[in-house]
């Protein structure tokens, strides 16, 4: 599935769900030009839960896992 097909599929699921999470996802999808550049690959679990019409609650943290080493390096820039 290429980027445009993925975006169309997710927007279709947003329409089907028609809940608060769907509105949030739709807003993010419509403001995103390139899902690969936006690192959508890290949201595979969210996609599976979203398209199966389940709730994200109890699924752990949202978004990409934090890279502790990168965070430390970033923090050192501003010390």
C-alpha atoms as one frame of an Amber mdcrd trajectory, in Angstrom:
protein
   0.000   0.000   0.000   1.498   3.328  -1.004   1.160   6.606   0.877  -1.900
   7.851  -1.028  -3.729   4.542  -0.631  -2.936   4.485   3.092  -4.185   8.034
   3.536  -7.406   7.248   1.642  -7.941   4.069   3.696  -7.449   5.861   7.003
  -9.791   8.687   5.977 -12.393   6.073   4.980 -12.119   4.496   8.445 -12.487
   7.962   9.990 -15.784   8.349   8.148 -16.947   4.897   9.301 -15.957   5.399
  12.958 -17.361   8.928  13.268 -16.123   9.256  16.853 -13.825  11.652  18.701
 -10.690   9.674  17.820 -11.724   9.616  14.141 -12.072  13.404  14.086  -8.608
  13.775  15.628  -7.046  11.336  13.154  -8.827  12.958  10.204  -7.478  16.375
  11.186  -3.944  15.032  11.379  -4.245  13.150   8.092  -5.582  16.169   6.228
  -2.684  18.318   7.423  -0.056  15.721   6.456   1.494  15.794   2.984   3.845
  12.814   3.297   3.084   9.997   5.745   6.567   8.504   5.329   8.216  11.795
   6.270   5.805  12.066   9.208   6.964   8.597  10.327   3.551   6.965  10.090
   5.287   3.573  10.121   5.575   3.875  13.910   1.805   3.819  14.242   1.146
   0.279  12.986  -0.506  -0.800  16.262  -2.685   2.303  16.311  -3.733   1.634
  12.703  -4.715  -1.938  13.544  -6.766  -0.833  16.558  -8.326   2.102  14.680
  -9.403   0.071  11.652 -10.894  -2.672  13.831 -13.138  -0.034  15.486 -11.691
  -0.684  18.937 -10.650   1.918  21.468  -7.029   2.947  21.978  -7.428   2.928
  25.775  -5.304   0.263  27.404  -3.011   0.075  24.373  -0.077   1.884  25.996
   1.463   5.205  25.071   0.435   7.118  21.991   2.988   8.127  19.390   6.557
   7.143  18.752   8.582   5.769  21.695  10.968   8.303  23.183  14.652   7.877
  22.321  16.315   8.545  25.677  19.778   9.148  24.192  18.423  11.661  21.673
  16.485  13.406  24.434  19.635  13.697  26.603  21.630  15.104  23.676  18.876
  17.616  22.937  18.697  18.692  26.589  22.489  19.236  26.671  22.192  21.736
  23.815  20.223  24.079  26.052  22.209  23.790  29.275
